[in-house]
Amino acid sequence: MQNWLQLENKVIIVTGGETGIEKAIADKLSGLSANVISADIHTDSANKQDGIYHIYCDVSSKESVDAMVQKVIARYGKIDVLINNAGVAKPQLFVDASCNDSEYEADTDSFDFIFNINVKGVFLCSQAAAKQFIKQKIKGTIINMSSESGMEGSAGQSIYAASKNAVNSFTRADITTIDRYVKNYNIKGVTCNPTIIIKDGGSIQELVKHVPKDIELYLQVIAQDY
Ligand SMILES: NC(=O)c1ccc[n+]([C@@H]2O[C@H](COP(=O)([O-])OP(=O)(O)OC[C@H]3O[C@@H](n4cnc5c(N)ncnc54)[C@H](O)[C@@H]3O)[C@@H](O)[C@H]2O)c1
């Protein structure tokens, strides 16, 4: 990835940026001289000297999201991009016909857990960032990490698939709404829909090898229109 992307000094919040796909993306963005903030409930690397600003944030809590945004503004004075990545899955049977009260059957706890992070988290973070974009009078970008599962469904993942489809609809609906009622700020929203990425036991470098297209797409979308 070359400097033509012109991400120098962009302030980019990556939720769930401590592991997985977003760790790979946060590292790449940081390497391109962007100011990267990892907002995650796991802040083990808070003291790591890796050029990334690590902030504790539970995306399912409005208080936590607002506090995170305040810290970013206090440090950088602006937000250019939000990447909503924090997401959870819990493979379970929709119905376990083999027994009653099965631990393998989806239940309301699983539903609340998945929807609170995957959908409510996207709503809270997007709203907070969009308000900031409007205040700053800039073209902000919101990238929502969805999943192929949200378009096609996947076995044993009915709640997760529904949550990712909600993310797709949410992206279309909230951006259209902002565009209609808040003219001139041109907030850009896209979803990224990766397929399953095998990463057990793999390093971040190996993970990046599996998702280069998605990462490039991310970076190109971020770079456009600036
Ligand atoms: N890995 C895949 O195969 C795959 C495929 C399609 C889509 N996705 C999506 O990509 C995204 C990243 O996937 P991944 O496999 O890298 O995930 P991961 O589990 O490796 O990382 C998710 C991160 O989110 C953080 N997180 C969890 N709950 C949080 C909360 N309440 N607030 C803030 N942070 C929280 C975790 O601490 C973790 O750092 C997710 O949205 C996932 O649904 C993943």
The ligand as a Gaussian input file, in Angstrom:
#p B3LYP/6-31G(d) Opt

LIG

0 1
 N      -13.323000     -13.792000      11.082000
 C      -14.182000     -14.049000      10.096000
 O      -14.142000     -15.104000       9.453000
 C      -15.220000     -13.033000       9.717000
 C      -15.979000     -13.226000       8.561000
 C      -16.943000     -12.282000       8.226000
 C      -17.131000     -11.163000       9.013000
 N      -16.399000     -11.020000      10.130000
 C      -16.657000      -9.821000      10.941000
 O      -15.469000      -9.078000      11.002000
 C      -15.371000      -8.436000      12.271000
 C      -14.059000      -8.833000      12.928000
 O      -14.008000     -10.237000      12.996000
 P      -12.775000     -10.962000      13.698000
 O      -12.872000     -12.391000      13.362000
 O      -11.533000     -10.215000      13.384000
 O      -13.181000     -10.754000      15.227000
 P      -12.295000     -10.999000      16.546000
 O      -13.141000     -11.806000      17.465000
 O      -10.942000     -11.495000      16.200000
 O      -12.157000      -9.525000      17.092000
 C      -13.260000      -8.794000      17.534000
 C      -12.789000      -7.710000      18.472000
 O      -13.966000      -7.072000      19.000000
 C      -13.746000      -6.825000      20.374000
 N      -15.017000      -6.694000      21.058000
 C      -15.887000      -7.674000      21.420000
 N      -16.927000      -7.138000      22.094000
 C      -16.717000      -5.800000      22.142000
 C      -17.436000      -4.719000      22.697000
 N      -18.601000      -4.891000      23.360000
 N      -16.935000      -3.463000      22.552000
 C      -15.756000      -3.255000      21.907000
 N      -15.022000      -4.261000      21.364000
 C      -15.500000      -5.516000      21.482000
 C      -12.929000      -8.005000      20.853000
 O      -12.234000      -7.709000      22.052000
 C      -11.981000      -8.216000      19.674000
 O      -10.788000      -7.452000      19.811000
 C      -16.605000      -8.832000      13.070000
 O      -17.600000      -7.835000      12.947000
 C      -17.037000     -10.109000      12.385000
 O      -18.410000     -10.352000      12.543000
 C      -15.452000     -11.919000      10.507000

